[in-house]
């Protein structure tokens, strides 16, 4: 007899699929999709955390009294904009901010 899953997630054995129940194969596909979505969310959170740390490291350059040339300031602002846009790029969240993430090179200031 086949196994079907109730809307509450209980495995039940029936001769035929009851209304509102899903097959074991459908249940496994749904669970795999949920796990993939949860992993993507974890990677996205790690990417944002690393990105935010890199933004914080450049905050000082934006202070009005920091000795920086106008050209260097433009470069820093472009770097920061790239970091802010990174989570929206195709392929994000990449590997959650690891080696496969296309981090821009921090400008020399």
Beta strands, then each sheet from edge to edge (+ up, - down):
strand 1: 2-5
strand 2: 11-14
strand 3: 22-23
sheet 1: 2+ 1- 3+
end
